[in-house]
Amino acid sequence: MEFNTREFGWKDITVNINGKVFNGITEVEFVVKQEKSYLYGRGENPHQIGRGNKSYEGKIAIHQSELLSMLQQTGIIDPLDLKFIITVSFAKMGTTLLSTYILYNVELTEVKKGMKQGDKNMIIELPIMFTRLHAA
């Protein structure tokens, strides 16, 4: 049996926020964490690993104009009040390779703006938190 080991590149990604494809996203990152701790009993070595709550976080980097467009479309003034769904799809052109992740109940935790000499546009880093990740 042979496995297809072709990798996805940035050109293969589509980021969709609330049903709209955003071309001005330059970075997307998402992490799932789970609290874990050792469970001890007799002796000095752990017997098991206990599992606790999960948490979901990440970040997107987006052109300033795209963030303004999101705010105008929703009528929301403060970006920290936005709530949305992010769909991240990886699709290799000319193949059947497809991988999709859906991030539910996404909210921004911070809006970081800045520019430096020579910049041609403003990229805004937006740390996010969300409540669920679905891999399709």
N, C-alpha and C positions, 0 to 999 in steps of 0.2 A: 504494500500500500504506500502511495506517495502522498505527502502533504504539500499543500500550497503554502509556501512560506513568504510570499510577497508582503512587504511592509506597506503600511499607509504613510503617505506624506501629507504635508500641510495642504497641498493642492487637492487632496482627496476629501477634505472636510467641508461640511456644511453646518452652520450654526443657525438655528431657527429659534426665535423668541416670540412666543405667543402667535405662532403661525406665520411669521414674517422672516424671510431669510435676510441675515445681516452680513453684508459684504465687508463692512468696516470693523469686523472683529479680528484682532491680530493675535489673540492668545485666549485659550480656554483651558481650564484646569479644574478637576473635581476629585475629591478625596472622600472615602468612606472610612470612618474609624469606629472601633468598638472598644469599650472599656473591658479590660481583662486583668485578672489578678490570680495569683496562685492560691489554691485551697490547701491548707495544711491539716494534717492529722497527726497520728503517731509518727515520731521520728523528726528528722530535720529537713527532709525533702518534700517538695509539694506532691500531692496525690493527684491533683487535677488542676485544670485552669477554669476559673469561673468567668462567665461572660455577663457583661452588663449592657448598658444602653449603647445604641449606635448614634453617631453624629455625622453630619454631612456638611462639607464646606468646599470652597474652591475660589476661583477668581476668573474674571474675564477682563480683557483689555480691549477697549473699543474706541473708535474715532469719536471725538467730541460731537461731531455733527449727527452721528447715529444715536448717541444718548439724548441729544436735544430732540431728535425726531421721535424717540420713544416717549419722552415727556409730553410733547405736543399732541401725539396721537391719543394718549391716555388722559390728558388734561390735568396731570399731576405736576405739581411745581417742585416738590422735594424728591430727588431720586431715591432717598431712603424709604419713601412710602410706596415705591413700586413693588408689585407682586406679580410673578410671571412663571411660565414654564419654559425651560430651555431644552431643545432637542439637538443633540450633537450626532451627526451621521458621518460615517466614513464610508465612502463608496469608490472603489477602484474602477476607473473608466475602462471599458472593454473587458471586464471580468464580472463574475457574479459575487465578488467579495463585497460584503456589506455588514456594517456593524453600527448599531444605533443605541444611544443612551438618552433617557428622558429624565430630567431633573425637575422634580415637582416642588411647588410652593417656594420658589426662589425669591430671596430678598437680599438686597444689598446691605452690607454692614458698614461700609465706608466708601467715600467718594474721594479718590486721590487724583488731583489735577496738578499739572506742571508742564513747563516747557523749558527748553534750553536753546542757546544760540545755535542756529543752523537747522532747527526743526522745521519741517514743512507742514506739519499738522500736529494737533494735540491728541495724544493717546491717553485715555483715562483708565486707570486701574481700578477695578471694582471687585473687592473681596465679596464673596457670596456665602450664604448659608441656605440650605434647603432641607426638606423633610423626608425625601424618598428618592431613590435612584432605581430606575427600571432599565434593564438591558434587553433590547429587542433583537 
